[in-house]
């Protein structure tokens, strides 16, 4: 995952969804490791603020790319950048949560989820893999989710497809110096779950700090791991999921979906009563 392409010979990392949450933490830790950065997201103000903070704090160069990866134009913009500028590490982090079932998700949202969390991931990863293989080094990280192991809703489905695409690319590059890693975090303390109105009222052990998730996934990527599952507790969940039959996974996913719908209904009832 090292390189010598940025300012003063520093390696350079491209991070999507870099303005908040895990993306911002990846930016911070890579800057601390001496990487120049290309920060990509939809909102300029948050990106500019992040870039200024990291440049001042770590003495690196942070370029900003305002793109919407729900559009082909946005994907092409970053793909073209990968062709023109040496990228030593690509972090596919852009994404958004979907609270509804597959049937309850409108077409526009279905298309956007596919564009941002699958098509962009695949196109940018393949483009980066070609360039990195030519140069003989590089690393690609895709933030998937432990939800990829389940079978509920659009988010689970898209993250599962992204995981498989990442593993397939890793197989192709197994005999090269380029590493490809899928990151499968569980619940992380970021605004991502706040936006989904997922409360942190569950067991405290289920919630991870973004700093720890990013640090462990970067260590795993540097060691060449194809799948990174941060924290021992979620490693146990991942290992268990590999052992149970898919029929049981479907049953558990159905139970989770029913519990989630009931919780949302109760939450909606409380909001209505308080309005």
Secondary structure, DSSP 8 states (H G I E B T S, - for coil): -----SGGG--EEEEESTTSHHHHHHHHHHHHTT-EEEEEES-HHHHHHHHHHHHHHH---EEEEE--TTSHHHHHHHHHHHHHS--SEEEE-------S-STTS-HHHHHHHHIIIIIHHHHHHHHHHHHHHHHT-EEEEEE--GGGGS--HHHHHHHHHHHHHHHHHHHHTTTSSEEEEEE---EESSHHHHHTT--S-S-GGGEE-HHHHHHHHHHHHHTT-SEE--SHHHHHHHHHHHHS-HHHHHHHHHHHHHHHHHHHHHHHHHHHHH-
